[in-house]
Amino acid sequence: MKDTKLFQYASFFIPTDKEAKEGAKSVMITEVTTLLARSEQEVLIIASRSIPEQYMDKLNQVTIVVRPF
């Protein structure tokens, strides 16, 4: 476990221009979460597993941000 580092991640949904014109707003999908991982890639995998089912058909509109410490 000595190779682990501290990371934070969050994910959010951004509506298309058409959806935004219809009143859709950006939505925070996952609150800021802190975890230990070996790499940013590992964090992205964990974060992608936390995306709710309702957004699975719109993954191109989901953004995951990762911050290392």
SULZIWO-V422926 format. One record per pair of residues at least 24 apart in sequence whose C-alpha atoms are under 7 Angstrom apart, sorted by the first residue. I is the first residue (numbers start at 1). J is the second residue. D is the distance in whole Angstrom. If there is no record, write none. Layout:
i	j	d
I	J	D
I	J	D
This chain:
i	j	d
3	38	6
4	36	6
4	37	5
4	38	4
5	36	5
5	37	6
5	38	6
6	35	6
6	36	5
6	37	7
6	68	6
6	69	6
7	34	6
7	35	5
7	36	6
7	66	7
7	67	6
7	68	4
7	69	6
8	32	6
8	33	5
8	34	4
8	35	6
8	66	6
8	67	5
8	68	6
9	33	5
9	34	7
9	64	7
9	65	6
9	66	4
9	67	6
10	64	6
10	65	6
10	66	7
11	62	7
11	63	5
11	64	4
11	65	6
12	62	6
12	63	5
12	64	7
13	61	6
13	62	5
13	63	6
14	61	5
14	62	6
15	61	7
